Amino acid sequence: MKYDGLVVGQAVRNLRTEKKLTIEKLSELVDKSPSHINQLELGSRKMSIDLLYSLMNVLETDANRVLGIPEQKENAREMVSIDNKLQQLNASQRRYLTEMFLQMIEKIPA
């Protein structure tokens, strides 16, 4: 599955509006600038693993919803839940994954 900034941005915007949060309030809660969150929602900025965790906590949801991954259909082949996998990592593994994730994002063609 390829990272799609527009899908992720729309998912973040939808979750933010469901919680009735402004961009300013969400940016304050995740310790990012309003510009950073706006760019994320527009799909022109990619997120770090740390921001993913912050958004999951603040928006009270899982990684699949933040990343805009569609819910499974009952009869569909079972997908691996990103959220479940992230929850199983220790701090060292999260740091490693964050570094790898950032390197992968840098290599994504525009």
C-alpha positions, 0 to 999 in steps of 0.5 A: 500500500502506497502512502497517499497524502490526499487520502491521509489529509482528508481522513485527518480533516474528517476526524478533526471535524467529527471531534468539532476541533479547529485546526488551531485547537488540534495543532495545540493538542498535538504540539504542531503549528496550525500551518503544519496541520493545514498542510497535512490536511491538504496532503502536501505534508507527510506525518511522522510516526510520533504525529500519528501516535499523537493524532490517534490519542487526541482523536481517540481512534486507531492508525487505520482511520488516521491513515484513511485505510478503509474498514474491512468488509465482513467477508473480505480477506482479513487485513493486518491492523496497523494499529495492532502492530504499532501497539505491540512495539516497544520504545526502541522498535518505535524509534527504529520504525520512525526512522525507517518510515521517514526515510521511506517517505523521503523516497516517495516520488511526487 
